[in-house]
Amino acid sequence: MSSLETPEPDNDRLMQFLEAYWMISKSRYLNKRDPVSRDPDTLDFWLNQLDERRFTQDFRVTRFQFTQIVDLIKDNPVFFLQLERSSDANFVPAHGCAISIWV
């Protein structure tokens, strides 16, 4: 029997396999899905490029609320101490706030 022929109905094991394959093939896990935007290595991505829904989901605050929090705490000396210890010269209070909220 070639691979294109219909299997014999008395071959129950093969029919069960084909039914299982058909069920899996129509499953959402095998269908194409929209890619999820991710780049966990850069905070710039999380703070500036992530869509609003994912931002709120990940940080548990809206982007507007996040910027308000950053504005309230940006002059706190703890962030400047972090800057001195950080090897990243681009470390800003928003990054520290993001790390604090996200963790």
C-alpha positions as CSV (number, residue, x, y, z in Angstrom):
1,M,0.0,0.0,0.0
2,S,1.4,3.4,-0.9
3,S,1.4,6.3,1.6
4,L,-1.5,7.9,-0.4
5,E,-3.9,5.0,-0.2
6,T,-6.6,4.7,2.4
7,P,-5.7,2.1,5.0
8,E,-7.8,-1.0,5.3
9,P,-10.6,-0.5,7.9
10,D,-9.6,-3.7,9.7
11,N,-6.2,-2.2,10.6
12,D,-7.5,-0.6,13.9
13,R,-4.0,0.4,15.2
14,L,-3.2,2.3,12.0
15,M,-6.6,4.0,12.0
16,Q,-6.1,5.0,15.7
17,F,-2.8,6.4,14.8
18,L,-4.2,8.4,11.9
19,E,-7.0,9.7,14.0
20,A,-4.6,10.8,16.7
21,Y,-2.4,12.4,14.1
22,W,-5.4,14.3,12.6
23,M,-6.4,15.5,16.1
24,I,-2.9,16.7,16.8
25,S,-2.4,18.3,13.4
26,K,-5.5,20.5,13.9
27,S,-4.4,21.5,17.4
28,R,-3.5,25.1,18.1
29,Y,0.0,24.1,19.2
30,L,1.0,23.0,15.7
31,N,-0.7,25.8,13.9
32,K,1.2,29.0,13.1
33,R,0.9,31.7,15.8
34,D,2.0,35.3,15.9
35,P,5.4,35.6,17.4
36,V,5.7,37.0,20.9
37,S,8.0,40.0,21.1
38,R,10.8,39.2,23.5
39,D,14.3,40.3,24.2
40,P,15.0,39.8,27.9
41,D,18.6,40.9,27.7
42,T,17.8,44.5,27.2
43,L,15.8,46.7,29.5
44,D,15.4,49.2,26.8
45,F,13.2,46.7,25.0
46,W,11.0,46.2,28.0
47,L,10.7,49.9,28.8
48,N,10.2,51.3,25.3
49,Q,9.2,48.7,22.7
50,L,7.0,46.3,24.5
51,D,3.3,46.6,23.7
52,E,1.1,48.0,26.4
53,R,-0.7,44.8,27.2
54,R,2.6,42.8,27.7
55,F,4.1,45.7,29.6
56,T,1.2,45.7,32.1
57,Q,1.2,42.0,32.3
58,D,5.0,41.8,33.0
59,F,5.3,44.8,35.4
60,R,1.8,44.7,36.9
61,V,1.5,48.5,36.3
62,T,0.6,50.5,33.2
63,R,3.4,52.3,31.4
64,F,1.9,55.6,32.6
65,Q,2.0,54.4,36.2
66,F,5.5,53.2,35.8
67,T,6.7,56.6,34.5
68,Q,5.0,58.3,37.4
69,I,6.8,56.0,39.9
70,V,10.1,56.7,38.1
71,D,9.5,60.4,38.3
72,L,8.8,60.1,42.1
73,I,12.0,58.1,42.9
74,K,14.5,59.2,40.2
75,D,16.3,61.5,42.5
76,N,16.7,58.9,45.3
77,P,20.4,58.4,46.1
78,V,20.0,54.6,46.0
79,F,19.9,54.8,42.2
80,F,23.1,56.8,42.1
81,L,24.8,54.3,44.3
82,Q,23.7,51.6,41.8
83,L,25.1,53.6,39.0
84,E,28.5,53.8,40.7
85,R,28.5,50.0,41.2
86,S,27.1,49.1,37.8
87,S,29.4,48.3,35.0
88,D,26.8,49.7,32.6
89,A,27.3,53.4,32.2
90,N,23.8,53.6,30.7
91,F,22.1,52.4,33.9
92,V,19.3,54.9,34.7
93,P,16.7,55.1,37.5
94,A,14.0,53.7,35.1
95,H,16.1,50.6,34.8
96,G,16.4,50.2,38.6
97,C,12.7,50.8,39.0
98,A,12.0,48.2,36.3
99,I,14.2,45.7,38.0
100,S,12.6,46.4,41.4
101,I,9.0,46.0,40.0
102,W,9.7,43.1,37.7
103,V,11.4,40.9,40.4
